Amino acid sequence: MNEKKRLAKKSLAYKSVGIALSSALLLSPLTTAAQELKTNSTSPASNTSSEGLTKLRSLSLIQYKGSTLELGEHRLLSRKDITQEWDDIDPDYSPDKSIEAVKALLSEQDFEELFPYRLGSKEWFKVAKGKEYFKEDQSDYFSYANLMQAVQEVSNLKIKISTRTGSPSSQEIVRLDKEAKVETLILRSDDFNSDENKKKTLETVIVDFGAFLKEGFKKDRKRELAAFLANLSHETGGGWAGAPGGELKWGLFWNENIAGRTGVNMDAFVDPASAKLFPGVSGQRYYGRGPIMLSWNFNYGLFSSIIYGDKNVLLQTPDQVAEDGKLGYMTAILFWMTPQEPKPSAHDVMAGRWKPTPAEKAKGLTPGFGASILVLNGLEAGLGEVEGSPVLRRAGHYRDITKRMGIDITDEKIDTLNMKPF
């Protein structure tokens, strides 16, 4: 396949990814700890298993009344506040242990050998020289060091998501900086505290991003890292059949939606429904950037709020996601760790926290890499490892990385054949 055709094919693939990710977080209510009590409910939300969320919540949160802060306002917390309102701070999930976690699972040498053509590497410079996308000052965007720094920084963050029962769009999200012991209200829908909604129960879940790569047996933590890198490698892959070194060596090659970057697609990717809360900035476009092709104004605004405590940082300068590899990895980890009702998080799937309900089993959903694919992109349901299937390359990357890690995945369901979306 010549380069022009590969670029066109890649553009279409990235467009599909953007559609799949555009519903992330803001427009989807999150799984709740309180639903554990609703065992007789027949609503779609009740199909989500709460068993895997037990460590993510505190019983006191069932009586949580919502934040007293105004949007964007901060509050310094006491130790008692953190214990009662944030399920405490787990020392196992601290930033100082995060780099150790990565090194224990995959060495830098193994990483280098798995991704020799990653964006900004020596091999990338050789093949990119003279191409329209070449940048003389391109940094090693997907470097091992950037990955470790991203894991370290997200480990300092928790978020608390509260949704009014029966009103999925009525939502509030609070951010906790664990080191500073400061919480910030980063999102509240206009109707969250309406007279009608105040009468409704709050369903709340806490996500501790420090749990990334730190839960389960070592083999499960290796599988999680392998699944994370395999999915990102597919989304950013630049390889093709017959590519030098093999198609799988070209993972992590791109970090921007090609059509968006080149101007073929000049859409600003500003969703009218969320424009009041996360207004697009004149002259900026929110097309796919980074390891997960972060798309749409609401995702840029929300991830900016989680990372910086300020929605405006990435709304004003979305190009940062493609310029800073550490930041790019951070957005991917945040997405990976956050459940979106009715889906569990990809982390819970790979760490063994998610247990499929009878309704999920009826859809063919089983723990393993295949389920993680459907968390990220439900459009790839029902696909085997056959020529032309996007699952073929995802699974190929997963096999390649787990082999390097010495993990046996013989009995694991790694495609989506006979599986329906969550």
Secondary structure, DSSP 8 states (H G I E B T S, - for coil): --HHHHHHHHHHHHHHHHHHHTTSGGGS----SGGGG-TT--SGGGGS--GGGGGG--GGGGG-----S-TT-EEE--HHHHHHHH----GGG-GGGHHHHHHHHS-HHHHHHH-TTSTTSHHHHHHHTTSTT--TT---TT-HHHHHHHHHHHTTEEEEEEEETTEEEEEEEEEEETTTTEEEEEEE-TTTT-TTGGGS-EEEEEEEGGGTT-SS-HHHHHHHHHHHHHHHHHHH----TT-TT-GGGGTT---B-HHHHHTSS------GGGTTTS---TT-----BTTTTB-SHHHHHHHHHHHHS-THHHHH-TTHHHH-HHHHHHHHHHHHH--BTTB--HHHHHHT-----HHHHHTT--SSHHHHHHHH-GGGTT--S-TT-HHHHHHHHHHHHHHHHT---TTS--S-TT----
